[in-house]
Amino acid sequence: AITEAFNSLKLCLNKGLIVADFSPFHCDPGYLLYGNFCYFFESETVKNWQDAEARCNTEQGHLVSFHSEEELSFINGLIQQSPTGISLWMGGHDSITEGGWAWTDGAPFRYIHWSAGNPDDYYGEDCLSILINNGYWNDDNSGLQTASLFLCVA
């Protein structure tokens, strides 16, 4: 999804030197660029958490992970445009060790934005979803298709 480009392209012409600057990254069609990453918002295919992560993997990415308030604000702006659904899957899980939350992309799980009372491990919930109406996080059951939407980052 991300293609690296030259930071600048220098063309020598008869009348001098022209410098054209390019962004170091760009995204394939259907993706949105934020920082150094491309985001893909899936709003048509209902998936459980495992299938959503597998779909992101086919795009050389993972379900989205968050590391700052700025990233969360960007995503909240994006998901507010969603026509359907109450939540979407994120790349967080505690399926290996209960309470030991991790991101599928291997990044440290340091930034958190839990909704009140969560995570609560209600009936063994091990996967992370984000509530569309307020941007807070909820632990959810990975096998259910309760969060029909998902967001990939590559």
N, CA, C and O atoms as a GROMACS GRO file, in nm:
protein
  616
    1ALA      N    1   0.081  -0.119   0.000
    1ALA     CA    2   0.000   0.000   0.000
    1ALA      C    3   0.085   0.126   0.000
    1ALA      O    4   0.044   0.230  -0.051
    2ILE      N    5   0.204   0.117   0.056
    2ILE     CA    6   0.290   0.235   0.057
    2ILE      C    7   0.401   0.214  -0.044
    2ILE      O    8   0.466   0.109  -0.046
    3THR      N    9   0.422   0.311  -0.127
    3THR     CA   10   0.532   0.308  -0.221
    3THR      C   11   0.626   0.421  -0.188
    3THR      O   12   0.584   0.537  -0.184
    4GLU      N   13   0.753   0.389  -0.164
    4GLU     CA   14   0.849   0.494  -0.134
    4GLU      C   15   0.887   0.565  -0.263
    4GLU      O   16   0.899   0.502  -0.368
    5ALA      N   17   0.905   0.694  -0.256
    5ALA     CA   18   0.946   0.775  -0.371
    5ALA      C   19   1.069   0.853  -0.332
    5ALA      O   20   1.104   0.861  -0.214
    6PHE      N   21   1.135   0.908  -0.428
    6PHE     CA   22   1.248   0.994  -0.398
    6PHE      C   23   1.198   1.119  -0.329
    6PHE      O   24   1.091   1.169  -0.362
    7ASN      N   25   1.274   1.169  -0.233
    7ASN     CA   26   1.236   1.292  -0.164
    7ASN      C   27   1.241   1.411  -0.256
    7ASN      O   28   1.165   1.506  -0.240
    8SER      N   29   1.327   1.408  -0.350
    8SER     CA   30   1.329   1.515  -0.449
    8SER      C   31   1.383   1.462  -0.580
    8SER      O   32   1.462   1.368  -0.584
    9LEU      N   33   1.338   1.523  -0.685
    9LEU     CA   34   1.381   1.486  -0.818
    9LEU      C   35   1.444   1.608  -0.881
    9LEU      O   36   1.382   1.714  -0.889
   10LYS      N   37   1.566   1.594  -0.924
   10LYS     CA   38   1.636   1.708  -0.981
   10LYS      C   39   1.653   1.687  -1.131
   10LYS      O   40   1.709   1.587  -1.176
   11LEU      N   41   1.604   1.782  -1.204
   11LEU     CA   42   1.614   1.777  -1.349
   11LEU      C   43   1.702   1.890  -1.397
   11LEU      O   44   1.678   2.006  -1.365
   12CYS      N   45   1.800   1.857  -1.472
   12CYS     CA   46   1.886   1.960  -1.529
   12CYS      C   47   1.833   1.994  -1.668
   12CYS      O   48   1.824   1.908  -1.755
   13LEU      N   49   1.801   2.116  -1.685
   13LEU     CA   50   1.757   2.165  -1.815
   13LEU      C   51   1.858   2.266  -1.866
   13LEU      O   52   1.945   2.312  -1.791
   14ASN      N   53   1.847   2.300  -1.991
   14ASN     CA   54   1.941   2.396  -2.049
   14ASN      C   55   1.943   2.527  -1.973
   14ASN      O   56   2.047   2.592  -1.966
   15LYS      N   57   1.831   2.567  -1.918
   15LYS     CA   58   1.822   2.699  -1.854
   15LYS      C   59   1.844   2.692  -1.703
   15LYS      O   60   1.825   2.793  -1.635
   16GLY      N   61   1.882   2.582  -1.650
   16GLY     CA   62   1.908   2.577  -1.506
   16GLY      C   63   1.863   2.447  -1.444
   16GLY      O   64   1.846   2.345  -1.511
   17LEU      N   65   1.845   2.452  -1.313
   17LEU     CA   66   1.812   2.335  -1.234
   17LEU      C   67   1.672   2.353  -1.178
   17LEU      O   68   1.641   2.456  -1.119
   18ILE      N   69   1.586   2.252  -1.196
   18ILE     CA   70   1.451   2.255  -1.142
   18ILE      C   71   1.442   2.145  -1.037
   18ILE      O   72   1.482   2.031  -1.064
   19VAL      N   73   1.391   2.177  -0.919
   19VAL     CA   74   1.377   2.079  -0.812
   19VAL      C   75   1.228   2.058  -0.786
   19VAL      O   76   1.155   2.153  -0.760
   20ALA      N   77   1.185   1.934  -0.794
   20ALA     CA   78   1.046   1.900  -0.765
   20ALA      C   79   1.045   1.813  -0.640
   20ALA      O   80   1.108   1.708  -0.638
   21ASP      N   81   0.974   1.855  -0.537
   21ASP     CA   82   0.967   1.778  -0.412
   21ASP      C   83   0.843   1.691  -0.412
   21ASP      O   84   0.735   1.733  -0.453
   22PHE      N   85   0.861   1.569  -0.364
   22PHE     CA   86   0.752   1.474  -0.353
   22PHE      C   87   0.742   1.428  -0.209
   22PHE      O   88   0.841   1.425  -0.136
   23SER      N   89   0.620   1.392  -0.168
   23SER     CA   90   0.604   1.329  -0.038
   23SER      C   91   0.677   1.195  -0.042
   23SER      O   92   0.675   1.128  -0.146
   24PRO      N   93   0.742   1.153   0.067
   24PRO     CA   94   0.815   1.027   0.064
   24PRO      C   95   0.725   0.904   0.052
   24PRO      O   96   0.774   0.796   0.020
   25PHE      N   97   0.596   0.917   0.078
   25PHE     CA   98   0.504   0.805   0.072
   25PHE      C   99   0.379   0.845  -0.004
   25PHE      O  100   0.340   0.962  -0.005
   26HIS      N  101   0.317   0.747  -0.067
   26HIS     CA  102   0.184   0.766  -0.120
   26HIS      C  103   0.108   0.635  -0.106
   26HIS      O  104   0.169   0.529  -0.089
   27CYS      N  105  -0.023   0.642  -0.113
   27CYS     CA  106  -0.106   0.524  -0.093
   27CYS      C  107  -0.171   0.482  -0.223
   27CYS      O  108  -0.195   0.563  -0.313
   28ASP      N  109  -0.200   0.353  -0.232
   28ASP     CA  110  -0.274   0.301  -0.346
   28ASP      C  111  -0.416   0.355  -0.343
   28ASP      O  112  -0.463   0.400  -0.238
   29PRO      N  113  -0.486   0.353  -0.457
   29PRO     CA  114  -0.625   0.399  -0.460
   29PRO      C  115  -0.710   0.325  -0.356
   29PRO      O  116  -0.695   0.204  -0.336
   30GLY      N  117  -0.798   0.398  -0.290
   30GLY     CA  118  -0.884   0.340  -0.187
   30GLY      C  119  -0.828   0.352  -0.047
   30GLY      O  120  -0.899   0.322   0.050
   31TYR      N  121  -0.702   0.394  -0.034
   31TYR     CA  122  -0.637   0.412   0.096
   31TYR      C  123  -0.624   0.561   0.127
   31TYR      O  124  -0.620   0.644   0.036
   32LEU      N  125  -0.617   0.593   0.255
   32LEU     CA  126  -0.594   0.730   0.300
   32LEU      C  127  -0.459   0.738   0.368
   32LEU      O  128  -0.426   0.655   0.453
   33LEU      N  129  -0.380   0.838   0.332
   33LEU     CA  130  -0.248   0.857   0.391
   33LEU      C  131  -0.260   0.942   0.517
   33LEU      O  132  -0.323   1.048   0.516
   34TYR      N  133  -0.199   0.894   0.625
   34TYR     CA  134  -0.186   0.972   0.748
   34TYR      C  135  -0.050   0.938   0.807
   34TYR      O  136  -0.022   0.822   0.837
   35GLY      N  137   0.033   1.038   0.823
   35GLY     CA  138   0.170   1.013   0.868
   35GLY      C  139   0.243   0.931   0.763
   35GLY      O  140   0.242   0.966   0.645
   36ASN      N  141   0.305   0.824   0.806
   36ASN     CA  142   0.377   0.736   0.713
   36ASN      C  143   0.301   0.608   0.683
   36ASN      O  144   0.360   0.510   0.638
   37PHE      N  145   0.169   0.608   0.707
   37PHE     CA  146   0.091   0.487   0.690
   37PHE      C  147  -0.032   0.512   0.603
   37PHE      O  148  -0.082   0.624   0.593
   38CYS      N  149  -0.078   0.404   0.541
   38CYS     CA  150  -0.198   0.408   0.459
   38CYS      C  151  -0.308   0.332   0.532
   38CYS      O  152  -0.286   0.223   0.584
   39TYR      N  153  -0.427   0.390   0.534
   39TYR     CA  154  -0.541   0.333   0.605
   39TYR      C  155  -0.649   0.294   0.505
   39TYR      O  156  -0.680   0.368   0.412
   40PHE      N  157  -0.706   0.175   0.526
   40PHE     CA  158  -0.812   0.124   0.441
   40PHE      C  159  -0.932   0.095   0.529
   40PHE      O  160  -0.923   0.016   0.624
   41PHE      N  161  -1.045   0.157   0.500
   41PHE     CA  162  -1.167   0.144   0.579
   41PHE      C  163  -1.261   0.049   0.506
   41PHE      O  164  -1.309   0.081   0.397
   42GLU      N  165  -1.289  -0.066   0.565
   42GLU     CA  166  -1.379  -0.164   0.506
   42GLU      C  167  -1.517  -0.148   0.567
   42GLU      O  168  -1.536  -0.169   0.687
   43SER      N  169  -1.613  -0.110   0.485
   43SER     CA  170  -1.747  -0.085   0.536
   43SER      C  171  -1.853  -0.171   0.468
   43SER      O  172  -1.972  -0.156   0.496
   44GLU      N  173  -1.812  -0.261   0.381
   44GLU     CA  174  -1.911  -0.340   0.308
   44GLU      C  175  -1.910  -0.488   0.344
   44GLU      O  176  -2.013  -0.555   0.331
   45THR      N  177  -1.798  -0.541   0.387
   45THR     CA  178  -1.786  -0.684   0.414
   45THR      C  179  -1.789  -0.710   0.564
   45THR      O  180  -1.705  -0.659   0.638
   46VAL      N  181  -1.885  -0.790   0.608
   46VAL     CA  182  -1.896  -0.825   0.749
   46VAL      C  183  -1.794  -0.934   0.780
   46VAL      O  184  -1.790  -1.037   0.713
   47LYS      N  185  -1.711  -0.911   0.880
   47LYS     CA  186  -1.606  -1.006   0.917
   47LYS      C  187  -1.601  -1.022   1.068
   47LYS      O  188  -1.631  -0.929   1.142
   48ASN      N  189  -1.562  -1.142   1.112
   48ASN     CA  190  -1.525  -1.154   1.253
   48ASN      C  191  -1.382  -1.102   1.266
   48ASN      O  192  -1.320  -1.067   1.166
   49TRP      N  193  -1.330  -1.096   1.389
   49TRP     CA  194  -1.200  -1.033   1.411
   49TRP      C  195  -1.089  -1.104   1.335
   49TRP      O  196  -1.006  -1.039   1.271
   50GLN      N  197  -1.085  -1.238   1.341
   50GLN     CA  198  -0.979  -1.312   1.274
   50GLN      C  199  -0.983  -1.292   1.122
   50GLN      O  200  -0.879  -1.273   1.060
   51ASP      N  201  -1.102  -1.294   1.065
   51ASP     CA  202  -1.114  -1.274   0.920
   51ASP      C  203  -1.077  -1.132   0.880
   51ASP      O  204  -1.020  -1.110   0.773
   52ALA      N  205  -1.109  -1.036   0.966
   52ALA     CA  206  -1.072  -0.897   0.937
   52ALA      C  207  -0.920  -0.881   0.938
   52ALA      O  208  -0.865  -0.815   0.849
   53GLU      N  209  -0.852  -0.940   1.036
   53GLU     CA  210  -0.706  -0.934   1.040
   53GLU      C  211  -0.646  -1.004   0.918
   53GLU      O  212  -0.550  -0.955   0.859
   54ALA      N  213  -0.703  -1.118   0.880
   54ALA     CA  214  -0.654  -1.191   0.762
   54ALA      C  215  -0.671  -1.106   0.636
   54ALA      O  216  -0.583  -1.106   0.550
   55ARG      N  217  -0.782  -1.036   0.625
   55ARG     CA  218  -0.804  -0.948   0.509
   55ARG      C  219  -0.699  -0.838   0.506
   55ARG      O  220  -0.645  -0.807   0.400
   56CYS      N  221  -0.670  -0.778   0.620
   56CYS     CA  222  -0.565  -0.675   0.626
   56CYS      C  223  -0.430  -0.733   0.587
   56CYS      O  224  -0.351  -0.667   0.520
   57ASN      N  225  -0.402  -0.857   0.629
   57ASN     CA  226  -0.275  -0.922   0.594
   57ASN      C  227  -0.258  -0.938   0.444
   57ASN      O  228  -0.147  -0.931   0.394
   58THR      N  229  -0.369  -0.959   0.371
   58THR     CA  230  -0.360  -0.972   0.225
   58THR      C  231  -0.316  -0.842   0.160
   58THR      O  232  -0.269  -0.841   0.047
   59GLU      N  233  -0.330  -0.732   0.232
   59GLU     CA  234  -0.287  -0.600   0.184
   59GLU      C  235  -0.152  -0.561   0.246
   59GLU      O  236  -0.115  -0.444   0.245
   60GLN      N  237  -0.079  -0.660   0.300
   60GLN     CA  238   0.049  -0.638   0.367
   60GLN      C  239   0.035  -0.544   0.487
   60GLN      O  240   0.124  -0.463   0.514
   61GLY      N  241  -0.078  -0.555   0.557
   61GLY     CA  242  -0.102  -0.471   0.673
   61GLY      C  243  -0.161  -0.549   0.788
   61GLY      O  244  -0.155  -0.672   0.792
   62HIS      N  245  -0.218  -0.475   0.882
   62HIS     CA  246  -0.281  -0.530   1.001
   62HIS      C  247  -0.403  -0.446   1.034
   62HIS      O  248  -0.420  -0.336   0.982
   63LEU      N  249  -0.487  -0.499   1.122
   63LEU     CA  250  -0.591  -0.414   1.179
   63LEU      C  251  -0.523  -0.297   1.248
   63LEU      O  252  -0.410  -0.309   1.296
   64VAL      N  253  -0.590  -0.185   1.253
   64VAL     CA  254  -0.532  -0.060   1.301
   64VAL      C  255  -0.487  -0.070   1.447
   64VAL      O  256  -0.552  -0.134   1.530
   65SER      N  257  -0.376  -0.004   1.477
   65SER     CA  258  -0.328   0.013   1.614
   65SER      C  259  -0.313   0.162   1.640
   65SER      O  260  -0.295   0.241   1.546
   66PHE      N  261  -0.321   0.201   1.766
   66PHE     CA  262  -0.313   0.342   1.802
   66PHE      C  263  -0.197   0.367   1.897
   66PHE      O  264  -0.167   0.285   1.984
   67HIS      N  265  -0.132   0.481   1.878
   67HIS     CA  266  -0.017   0.513   1.961
   67HIS      C  267  -0.021   0.656   2.013
   67HIS      O  268   0.069   0.698   2.086
   68SER      N  269  -0.126   0.732   1.976
   68SER     CA  270  -0.134   0.871   2.021
   68SER      C  271  -0.276   0.924   2.007
   68SER      O  272  -0.358   0.866   1.936
   69GLU      N  273  -0.302   1.033   2.076
   69GLU     CA  274  -0.430   1.102   2.067
   69GLU      C  275  -0.453   1.153   1.924
   69GLU      O  276  -0.566   1.155   1.876
   70GLU      N  277  -0.346   1.194   1.858
   70GLU     CA  278  -0.357   1.246   1.721
   70GLU      C  279  -0.406   1.137   1.626
   70GLU      O  280  -0.493   1.163   1.542
   71GLU      N  281  -0.350   1.017   1.638
   71GLU     CA  282  -0.395   0.906   1.553
   71GLU      C  283  -0.542   0.875   1.580
   71GLU      O  284  -0.620   0.854   1.487
   72LEU      N  285  -0.580   0.872   1.707
   72LEU     CA  286  -0.718   0.843   1.742
   72LEU      C  287  -0.811   0.949   1.687
   72LEU      O  288  -0.920   0.916   1.639
   73SER      N  289  -0.773   1.076   1.693
   73SER     CA  290  -0.856   1.183   1.638
   73SER      C  291  -0.875   1.167   1.488
   73SER      O  292  -0.985   1.186   1.436
   74PHE      N  293  -0.768   1.131   1.417
   74PHE     CA  294  -0.777   1.107   1.273
   74PHE      C  295  -0.877   0.995   1.244
   74PHE      O  296  -0.963   1.009   1.158
   75ILE      N  297  -0.864   0.884   1.317
   75ILE     CA  298  -0.952   0.769   1.294
   75ILE      C  299  -1.096   0.803   1.333
   75ILE      O  300  -1.189   0.765   1.262
   76ASN      N  301  -1.116   0.874   1.444
   76ASN     CA  302  -1.251   0.912   1.484
   76ASN      C  303  -1.318   0.995   1.375
   76ASN      O  304  -1.437   0.976   1.348
   77GLY      N  305  -1.243   1.086   1.314
   77GLY     CA  306  -1.298   1.165   1.204
   77GLY      C  307  -1.338   1.078   1.087
   77GLY      O  308  -1.439   1.102   1.021
   78LEU      N  309  -1.259   0.976   1.062
   78LEU     CA  310  -1.287   0.884   0.952
   78LEU      C  311  -1.409   0.799   0.980
   78LEU      O  312  -1.496   0.785   0.894
   79ILE      N  313  -1.418   0.741   1.100
   79ILE     CA  314  -1.528   0.649   1.127
   79ILE      C  315  -1.660   0.721   1.152
   79ILE      O  316  -1.766   0.659   1.142
   80GLN      N  317  -1.656   0.849   1.183
   80GLN     CA  318  -1.781   0.924   1.199
   80GLN      C  319  -1.858   0.930   1.067
   80GLN      O  320  -1.979   0.956   1.067
   81GLN      N  321  -1.790   0.907   0.956
   81GLN     CA  322  -1.853   0.909   0.825
   81GLN      C  323  -1.919   0.775   0.791
   81GLN      O  324  -1.980   0.761   0.685
   82SER      N  325  -1.906   0.678   0.881
   82SER     CA  326  -1.960   0.544   0.857
   82SER      C  327  -2.113   0.548   0.854
   82SER      O  328  -2.176   0.600   0.945
   83PRO      N  329  -2.172   0.491   0.749
   83PRO     CA  330  -2.318   0.492   0.740
   83PRO      C  331  -2.385   0.386   0.827
   83PRO      O  332  -2.503   0.399   0.858
   84THR      N  333  -2.311   0.284   0.867
   84THR     CA  334  -2.372   0.175   0.943
   84THR      C  335  -2.280   0.130   1.055
   84THR      O  336  -2.163   0.168   1.061
   85GLY      N  337  -2.334   0.048   1.142
   85GLY     CA  338  -2.252  -0.018   1.243
   85GLY      C  339  -2.240   0.062   1.372
   85GLY      O  340  -2.260   0.184   1.374
   86ILE      N  341  -2.206  -0.010   1.478
   86ILE     CA  342  -2.185   0.056   1.606
   86ILE      C  343  -2.039   0.052   1.648
   86ILE      O  344  -1.997   0.129   1.735
   87SER      N  345  -1.961  -0.037   1.587
   87SER     CA  346  -1.820  -0.048   1.622
   87SER      C  347  -1.742  -0.104   1.505
   87SER      O  348  -1.799  -0.156   1.409
   88LEU      N  349  -1.609  -0.093   1.514
   88LEU     CA  350  -1.526  -0.156   1.414
   88LEU      C  351  -1.407  -0.221   1.481
   88LEU      O  352  -1.363  -0.179   1.588
   89TRP      N  353  -1.355  -0.325   1.416
   89TRP     CA  354  -1.244  -0.400   1.472
   89TRP      C  355  -1.115  -0.320   1.467
   89TRP      O  356  -1.088  -0.247   1.372
   90MET      N  357  -1.035  -0.336   1.572
   90MET     CA  358  -0.900  -0.281   1.580
   90MET      C  359  -0.804  -0.398   1.602
   90MET      O  360  -0.849  -0.510   1.626
   91GLY      N  361  -0.675  -0.374   1.594
   91GLY     CA  362  -0.577  -0.480   1.602
   91GLY      C  363  -0.534  -0.522   1.741
   91GLY      O  364  -0.437  -0.597   1.754
   92GLY      N  365  -0.603  -0.479   1.844
   92GLY     CA  366  -0.567  -0.517   1.980
   92GLY      C  367  -0.631  -0.649   2.021
   92GLY      O  368  -0.743  -0.680   1.982
   93HIS      N  369  -0.558  -0.727   2.102
   93HIS     CA  370  -0.613  -0.853   2.154
   93HIS      C  371  -0.538  -0.891   2.282
   93HIS      O  372  -0.425  -0.850   2.306
   94ASP      N  373  -0.606  -0.972   2.364
   94ASP     CA  374  -0.540  -1.031   2.481
   94ASP      C  375  -0.563  -1.182   2.480
   94ASP      O  376  -0.584  -1.243   2.584
   95SER      N  377  -0.559  -1.240   2.361
   95SER     CA  378  -0.587  -1.383   2.344
   95SER      C  379  -0.475  -1.474   2.393
   95SER      O  380  -0.499  -1.591   2.421
   96ILE      N  381  -0.354  -1.422   2.405
   96ILE     CA  382  -0.242  -1.504   2.452
   96ILE      C  383  -0.239  -1.508   2.604
   96ILE      O  384  -0.228  -1.615   2.664
   97THR      N  385  -0.249  -1.390   2.667
   97THR     CA  386  -0.253  -1.378   2.813
   97THR      C  387  -0.365  -1.284   2.849
   97THR      O  388  -0.366  -1.168   2.806
   98GLU      N  389  -0.460  -1.331   2.928
   98GLU     CA  390  -0.572  -1.246   2.968
   98GLU      C  391  -0.522  -1.120   3.036
   98GLU      O  392  -0.447  -1.126   3.134
   99GLY      N  393  -0.564  -1.005   2.984
   99GLY     CA  394  -0.523  -0.877   3.037
   99GLY      C  395  -0.392  -0.826   2.981
   99GLY      O  396  -0.353  -0.712   3.006
  100GLY      N  397  -0.322  -0.910   2.905
  100GLY     CA  398  -0.195  -0.871   2.842
  100GLY      C  399  -0.219  -0.825   2.699
  100GLY      O  400  -0.190  -0.898   2.604
  101TRP      N  401  -0.272  -0.706   2.684
  101TRP     CA  402  -0.312  -0.656   2.553
  101TRP      C  403  -0.191  -0.632   2.463
  101TRP      O  404  -0.087  -0.584   2.508
  102ALA      N  405  -0.207  -0.668   2.336
  102ALA     CA  406  -0.101  -0.652   2.237
  102ALA      C  407  -0.164  -0.610   2.104
  102ALA      O  408  -0.282  -0.633   2.080
  103TRP      N  409  -0.084  -0.549   2.019
  103TRP     CA  410  -0.127  -0.512   1.884
  103TRP      C  411  -0.080  -0.620   1.786
  103TRP      O  412   0.028  -0.676   1.804
  104THR      N  413  -0.160  -0.647   1.685
  104THR     CA  414  -0.123  -0.749   1.586
  104THR      C  415  -0.001  -0.707   1.505
  104THR      O  416   0.066  -0.793   1.447
  105ASP      N  417   0.030  -0.579   1.499
  105ASP     CA  418   0.148  -0.534   1.423
  105ASP      C  419   0.275  -0.540   1.507
  105ASP      O  420   0.383  -0.504   1.459
  106GLY      N  421   0.265  -0.585   1.633
  106GLY     CA  422   0.382  -0.599   1.719
  106GLY      C  423   0.422  -0.473   1.794
  106GLY      O  424   0.516  -0.477   1.874
  107ALA      N  425   0.355  -0.361   1.769
  107ALA     CA  426   0.388  -0.236   1.838
  107ALA      C  427   0.351  -0.246   1.986
  107ALA      O  428   0.259  -0.320   2.021
  108PRO      N  429   0.420  -0.173   2.073
  108PRO     CA  430   0.386  -0.174   2.216
  108PRO      C  431   0.244  -0.120   2.240
  108PRO      O  432   0.202  -0.025   2.175
  109PHE      N  433   0.173  -0.182   2.332
  109PHE     CA  434   0.036  -0.142   2.366
  109PHE      C  435   0.044  -0.042   2.481
  109PHE      O  436   0.026  -0.079   2.597
  110ARG      N  437   0.072   0.083   2.449
  110ARG     CA  438   0.093   0.184   2.553
  110ARG      C  439  -0.021   0.285   2.562
  110ARG      O  440  -0.062   0.322   2.672
  111TYR      N  441  -0.072   0.329   2.449
  111TYR     CA  442  -0.180   0.427   2.448
  111TYR      C  443  -0.312   0.352   2.461
  111TYR      O  444  -0.336   0.255   2.389
  112ILE      N  445  -0.399   0.395   2.552
  112ILE     CA  446  -0.530   0.330   2.572
  112ILE      C  447  -0.640   0.434   2.576
  112ILE      O  448  -0.618   0.550   2.611
  113HIS      N  449  -0.761   0.389   2.540
  113HIS     CA  450  -0.877   0.478   2.538
  113HIS      C  451  -1.004   0.395   2.565
  113HIS      O  452  -1.100   0.399   2.488
  114TRP      N  453  -1.003   0.320   2.675
  114TRP     CA  454  -1.113   0.230   2.708
  114TRP      C  455  -1.241   0.306   2.742
  114TRP      O  456  -1.237   0.415   2.798
  115SER      N  457  -1.355   0.246   2.706
  115SER     CA  458  -1.483   0.299   2.752
  115SER      C  459  -1.499   0.259   2.899
  115SER      O  460  -1.430   0.169   2.947
  116ALA      N  461  -1.589   0.325   2.969
  116ALA     CA  462  -1.609   0.300   3.112
  116ALA      C  463  -1.638   0.152   3.137
  116ALA      O  464  -1.721   0.092   3.068
  117GLY      N  465  -1.570   0.094   3.235
  117GLY     CA  466  -1.593  -0.045   3.272
  117GLY      C  467  -1.521  -0.147   3.185
  117GLY      O  468  -1.538  -0.267   3.205
  118ASN      N  469  -1.443  -0.102   3.092
  118ASN     CA  470  -1.372  -0.193   3.002
  118ASN      C  471  -1.222  -0.181   3.020
  118ASN      O  472  -1.173  -0.076   3.062
  119PRO      N  473  -1.148  -0.285   2.988
  119PRO     CA  474  -1.196  -0.415   2.940
  119PRO      C  475  -1.259  -0.496   3.054
  119PRO      O  476  -1.213  -0.491   3.168
  120ASP      N  477  -1.364  -0.570   3.020
  120ASP     CA  478  -1.433  -0.646   3.124
  120ASP      C  479  -1.430  -0.797   3.102
  120ASP      O  480  -1.477  -0.871   3.188
  121ASP      N  481  -1.375  -0.843   2.990
  121ASP     CA  482  -1.364  -0.986   2.960
  121ASP      C  483  -1.499  -1.057   2.971
  121ASP      O  484  -1.504  -1.174   3.010
  122TYR      N  485  -1.607  -0.989   2.938
  122TYR     CA  486  -1.741  -1.045   2.944
  122TYR      C  487  -1.750  -1.166   2.850
  122TYR      O  488  -1.734  -1.151   2.729
  123TYR      N  489  -1.775  -1.283   2.905
  123TYR     CA  490  -1.781  -1.408   2.830
  123TYR      C  491  -1.654  -1.432   2.749
  123TYR      O  492  -1.662  -1.483   2.636
  124GLY      N  493  -1.539  -1.398   2.803
  124GLY     CA  494  -1.412  -1.428   2.739
  124GLY      C  495  -1.375  -1.340   2.622
  124GLY      O  496  -1.311  -1.386   2.528
  125GLU      N  497  -1.414  -1.214   2.626
  125GLU     CA  498  -1.382  -1.122   2.516
  125GLU      C  499  -1.232  -1.098   2.510
  125GLU      O  500  -1.169  -1.060   2.609
  126ASP      N  501  -1.174  -1.119   2.391
  126ASP     CA  502  -1.030  -1.109   2.375
  126ASP      C  503  -0.986  -1.011   2.266
  126ASP      O  504  -0.866  -0.993   2.245
  127CYS      N  505  -1.079  -0.949   2.197
  127CYS     CA  506  -1.042  -0.864   2.084
  127CYS      C  507  -1.096  -0.724   2.101
  127CYS      O  508  -1.195  -0.701   2.172
  128LEU      N  509  -1.031  -0.631   2.036
  128LEU     CA  510  -1.058  -0.489   2.056
  128LEU      C  511  -1.143  -0.430   1.944
  128LEU      O  512  -1.117  -0.453   1.826
  129SER      N  513  -1.245  -0.355   1.984
  129SER     CA  514  -1.324  -0.279   1.888
  129SER      C  515  -1.333  -0.135   1.937
  129SER      O  516  -1.314  -0.106   2.055
  130ILE      N  517  -1.363  -0.046   1.845
  130ILE     CA  518  -1.380   0.095   1.878
  130ILE      C  519  -1.525   0.132   1.851
  130ILE      O  520  -1.580   0.099   1.747
  131LEU      N  521  -1.586   0.201   1.946
  131LEU     CA  522  -1.726   0.241   1.933
  131LEU      C  523  -1.735   0.363   1.841
  131LEU      O  524  -1.671   0.465   1.865
  132ILE      N  525  -1.815   0.352   1.737
  132ILE     CA  526  -1.823   0.457   1.636
  132ILE      C  527  -1.880   0.587   1.693
  132ILE      O  528  -1.836   0.695   1.654
  133ASN      N  529  -1.975   0.577   1.785
  133ASN     CA  530  -2.041   0.700   1.833
  133ASN      C  531  -1.953   0.787   1.921
  133ASN      O  532  -1.976   0.908   1.930
  134ASN      N  533  -1.850   0.728   1.988
  134ASN     CA  534  -1.770   0.812   2.078
  134ASN      C  535  -1.619   0.786   2.072
  134ASN      O  536  -1.543   0.858   2.136
  135GLY      N  537  -1.576   0.687   1.997
  135GLY     CA  538  -1.433   0.661   1.982
  135GLY      C  539  -1.368   0.587   2.097
  135GLY      O  540  -1.246   0.566   2.096
  136TYR      N  541  -1.446   0.546   2.196
  136TYR     CA  542  -1.389   0.470   2.307
  136TYR      C  543  -1.376   0.322   2.269
  136TYR      O  544  -1.442   0.275   2.177
  137TRP      N  545  -1.290   0.251   2.342
  137TRP     CA  546  -1.260   0.113   2.309
  137TRP      C  547  -1.339   0.016   2.396
  137TRP      O  548  -1.374   0.047   2.510
  138ASN      N  549  -1.366  -0.103   2.339
  138ASN     CA  550  -1.439  -0.208   2.406
  138ASN      C  551  -1.372  -0.341   2.375
  138ASN      O  552  -1.330  -0.365   2.261
  139ASP      N  553  -1.360  -0.429   2.476
  139ASP     CA  554  -1.317  -0.565   2.443
  139ASP      C  555  -1.440  -0.640   2.393
  139ASP      O  556  -1.550  -0.622   2.446
  140ASP      N  557  -1.420  -0.723   2.292
  140ASP     CA  558  -1.532  -0.785   2.222
  140ASP      C  559  -1.500  -0.931   2.194
  140ASP      O  560  -1.384  -0.973   2.202
  141ASN      N  561  -1.603  -1.008   2.162
  141ASN     CA  562  -1.586  -1.148   2.131
  141ASN      C  563  -1.538  -1.163   1.988
  141ASN      O  564  -1.605  -1.119   1.894
  142SER      N  565  -1.423  -1.226   1.970
  142SER     CA  566  -1.359  -1.233   1.839
  142SER      C  567  -1.438  -1.313   1.736
  142SER      O  568  -1.427  -1.286   1.616
  143GLY      N  569  -1.516  -1.409   1.779
  143GLY     CA  570  -1.589  -1.494   1.686
  143GLY      C  571  -1.717  -1.433   1.634
  143GLY      O  572  -1.772  -1.479   1.533
  144LEU      N  573  -1.764  -1.330   1.701
  144LEU     CA  574  -1.888  -1.267   1.658
  144LEU      C  575  -1.863  -1.166   1.548
  144LEU      O  576  -1.753  -1.112   1.535
  145GLN      N  577  -1.964  -1.143   1.470
  145GLN     CA  578  -1.954  -1.041   1.366
  145GLN      C  579  -2.025  -0.915   1.415
  145GLN      O  580  -2.099  -0.850   1.341
  146THR      N  581  -2.000  -0.882   1.542
  146THR     CA  582  -2.064  -0.766   1.602
  146THR      C  583  -2.005  -0.637   1.549
  146THR      O  584  -2.075  -0.537   1.537
  147ALA      N  585  -1.878  -0.637   1.519
  147ALA     CA  586  -1.813  -0.520   1.462
  147ALA      C  587  -1.794  -0.548   1.314
  147ALA      O  588  -1.691  -0.601   1.273
  148SER      N  589  -1.893  -0.513   1.234
  148SER     CA  590  -1.893  -0.553   1.094
  148SER      C  591  -1.792  -0.475   1.011
  148SER      O  592  -1.757  -0.516   0.901
  149LEU      N  593  -1.746  -0.363   1.062
  149LEU     CA  594  -1.651  -0.280   0.991
  149LEU      C  595  -1.512  -0.302   1.046
  149LEU      O  596  -1.496  -0.350   1.159
  150PHE      N  597  -1.411  -0.268   0.968
  150PHE     CA  598  -1.275  -0.275   1.020
  150PHE      C  599  -1.186  -0.180   0.945
  150PHE      O  600  -1.219  -0.133   0.836
  151LEU      N  601  -1.073  -0.151   1.006
  151LEU     CA  602  -0.979  -0.055   0.951
  151LEU      C  603  -0.841  -0.119   0.946
  151LEU      O  604  -0.788  -0.164   1.048
  152CYS      N  605  -0.783  -0.122   0.825
  152CYS     CA  606  -0.649  -0.177   0.806
  152CYS      C  607  -0.549  -0.063   0.796
  152CYS      O  608  -0.582   0.047   0.750
  153VAL      N  609  -0.428  -0.090   0.838
  153VAL     CA  610  -0.318   0.005   0.821
  153VAL      C  611  -0.200  -0.072   0.761
  153VAL      O  612  -0.166  -0.182   0.804
  154ALA      N  613  -0.140  -0.010   0.661
  154ALA     CA  614  -0.026  -0.074   0.594
  154ALA      C  615   0.086   0.027   0.576
  154ALA      O  616   0.191  -0.006   0.522
   0.00000   0.00000   0.00000
